Amino acid sequence: MTDSTPSEESQDGRFTRRYTSRANAVVVRETDQMRTGIPAVLHNVSTTGLALTIETELQLGEQIKVQLSNEIQRFKKEVRGTVRRVTPTDEAAFFCGIELFTRLTPLEVSYASTNVVAHPENDGPLWI
């Protein structure tokens, strides 16, 4: 889902809410000994995964590191995950779904998403 409306259960059976992203993303392949960063467009984020578009084709099952940053929120986070979906786009790029090894906290999701902040009392989203 690419809008800021949370989804309860998606077509792929996931139950985590996804939020449109406003963070920058750089992908580093675990197999790349030079650790070359590949810029990516982050579309949405949840506590358990990311959706992004990248010009370099990633392989299903490939382990990657994603460096997230949001200069406005002064947020920087490095996450690791496994590529679970790769779909070619019309713009000579690839839409990828990434399953994270470690969950993001609701606050971290809020720093990387649009129109949502973490609610301090219950760690759930609060729409603004």
N, C-alpha and C positions, 0 to 999 in steps of 0.2 A: 504494500500500500504506500503510495507516495504523497498523500496529503497529511495534514496534521491531525486527522481524526484517528483515534486509536482503533485498532482492530481487535476483536475478541478472539475469533478463530479464523485463521486465514485458509486459503485453498490448500495449502500444504500441511494443514493440521496443527500449526503452531498456536500456542495460547498466549504468547507475550504480545504486549502492545508495541506498535512501531510508530515512530514519530519522524516527521520530515526533518532532515538534518540541515544545519547551518555551519557545521565544522569543516575544516580542511582535512584531507586525508592523503597520506603517502604510504604506499604499499612496499614492503621489502620482502622478497622471497627468502625463505629459510635456506634454500639451496644456493643462493647467490653469495659466494664468499666475499665479494666486493661490497655487499650490503648497499647496492644501488637503489635509491628510492625512486619509485614510479608514482607520479601524481595520479590521483584518482578523484572522481566526483562522488561524494557520499550522498546517497539519496535518502536513506532512512536509517534509524538506529533503534535498537531495543536493548533490554538488559542482556539478551542472549545472542544477539547477532547484528550484522550490518548488511546493507545493500549498497553497492557502489558500481560505478562504471569506470572501466580502465581500458587504455588503448592496447595493452599487452595481454595476450590470452593467458589466463591462468588455467591450471589443470584441476579437475575434480579430485578432491582428496588432498590437494597441495596445502602444506602448512605455510602460513604467512604471518608477518607482523604488520600491523597498521598503526601508523602514528597519527593520532587525531589531535587537532588543535583548533581553538577558537580564540582569536586574539581579543575580541570584545569582552568575552567572559574570563580572559586570562586562564584558559583551560588547555592543558596538554596531558595527553594520556597515550600510552603505548599498550596495545592489546595484541594478543596472538589468537589465531583461529585457523579453522580448516575451511577450504573452499567447498561449498555444498551445491552450488549452482553456477553454471556458466552459460550465458545465452548471447549469441552475436546480436549486435544492434545494426541499424541502418547507417550509422555514422562511423563505420570501421572501428568499433569499440566492442567491449564485452560487458554485459550486465552480470554481476557476480553477487551471490549470496554467501555470506561468511558466518559460520557458526563459531562463536567465541569460546575459548577454553575456560575463561573465568568471567562470571557475570559482571556487567557494569552496575553500579549502584544507581538508584533513581536520581540522585543528584548529578552523577556523571552523565546520565542520559539527558537530563535537563540542560546541561551545559552544551551538549552536542546537538540539541534539537530546537525546533521553532515553536514558539507559543506555549511552552509548558515549563513549569518550574517544579521542583520537588517540594512536596508539602512536608514541613518539618515535624508534624505530629504523627503521621502514619506512613511516611516514605512513599506515598502514592502521588500521582500527578495532580497538580492543581492548575487548571486552565486559566490563562490570563488574556 
